[in-house]
């Protein structure tokens, strides 16, 4: 989910972190650390030829467990959100590449499986290693957000509005959204970004909805005055800091630098992309998405070579995020 959560919660959280420097210590103490989240130096590609910075953003689908156990491997959790935030060195753009959780891929030390199984097997470190090997890029930082935190952050913003061209209904659980404006509080937002059974494209359509919600969430934070209102900002930061876990190399100064950069870029210059995949298939009783190795390699080669903007435009890979605004 958006968070599949990954980016909406994470991007806005770090932007707010940068603004509220007067409460830095308080918020920093609430953030959990993932000491082994980044693969070892030997497992990380050389940085010399890679422009920009890469953040792995993930959200866990495990709820109802103590915070200290939320990010431990070997449990029931899987990564319900996997996103790569790429920041080119020009400082004028940002890219969010969603990796579908059902992608069938190699996991170091384990049989092939859906990529989100890497989180269950080895937590954030194994998932980061899996992404690095699959993409052939270096990860600089890892940020994880939980479901409950995503809902709290949405509520701290006063809810978020999305717009639908047509109604959506899922008879399996009774969830529905009418055409037109939908105001979503935290609980409804979770349903919105997690829904896939009522969508024709299943997991891929869900990713599009998550991208749209991210844009709507960013717009609400800016237009709703959250970043300029100390009371609203404190409520949002408390929710964010209690829900975010970061790698050991990420401190408040790192988050503040990222926040300042994202604030300068602005939501309209954040491009959302979904990793190209092949058709769906049934393997071992599971419905999976087969990889499109050629198109995936071309995308990540463009990222590593500083040609991502041109590549996305040429191949029409940008996600339409018009759900965030009325048509």
MOHU-V624524 format. One record per pair of residues at least 24 apart in sequence whose C-alpha atoms are under 6 Angstrom apart, sorted by the first residue. I is the first residue (numbers start at 1). J is the second residue. If there is no record, write none. Layout:
# MOHU-V624524
i=I j=J
i=I j=J
This chain:
# MOHU-V624524
i=1 j=80
i=1 j=81
i=1 j=193
i=1 j=194
i=2 j=193
i=2 j=210
i=3 j=59
i=3 j=81
i=4 j=81
i=5 j=59
i=6 j=57
i=6 j=58
i=6 j=59
i=6 j=81
i=8 j=214
i=9 j=150
i=13 j=240
i=14 j=255
i=14 j=259
i=15 j=259
i=18 j=256
i=18 j=259
i=27 j=241
i=30 j=241
i=30 j=242
i=31 j=241
i=31 j=242
i=31 j=244
i=31 j=245
i=32 j=245
i=33 j=245
i=33 j=246
i=33 j=247
i=34 j=246
i=34 j=247
i=34 j=248
i=35 j=247
i=35 j=248
i=36 j=125
i=37 j=124
i=37 j=125
i=37 j=247
i=38 j=125
i=39 j=125
i=39 j=129
i=44 j=138
i=45 j=138
i=50 j=304
i=52 j=87
i=52 j=88
i=52 j=89
i=53 j=86
i=53 j=87
i=54 j=85
i=54 j=86
i=54 j=139
i=54 j=140
i=55 j=84
i=55 j=85
i=55 j=140
i=55 j=141
i=55 j=142
i=56 j=83
i=56 j=84
i=56 j=142
i=57 j=82
i=57 j=83
i=57 j=143
i=57 j=144
i=58 j=82
i=58 j=144
i=59 j=144
i=59 j=145
i=59 j=146
i=60 j=146
i=72 j=123
i=73 j=120
i=73 j=121
i=73 j=122
i=73 j=123
i=74 j=120
i=74 j=121
i=77 j=120
i=78 j=116
i=78 j=117
i=78 j=119
i=78 j=120
i=79 j=116
i=79 j=119
i=92 j=265
i=93 j=265
i=93 j=269
i=94 j=270
i=95 j=270
i=95 j=271
i=95 j=272
i=96 j=272
i=97 j=273
i=97 j=274
i=98 j=274
i=98 j=275
i=99 j=275
i=102 j=288
i=102 j=289
i=103 j=289
i=104 j=289
i=104 j=290
i=135 j=300
i=142 j=246
i=142 j=247
i=143 j=245
i=143 j=246
i=144 j=244
i=144 j=245
i=145 j=243
i=145 j=244
i=146 j=243
i=149 j=243
i=151 j=186
i=151 j=187
i=152 j=239
i=153 j=236
i=153 j=239
i=154 j=186
i=155 j=185
i=155 j=186
i=156 j=235
i=156 j=236
i=159 j=184
i=159 j=185
i=160 j=184
i=162 j=323
i=162 j=324
i=163 j=323
i=163 j=326
i=169 j=198
i=170 j=198
i=212 j=321
i=212 j=323
i=212 j=324
i=215 j=324
i=216 j=324
i=272 j=318
i=272 j=319
i=273 j=317
i=273 j=318
i=273 j=319
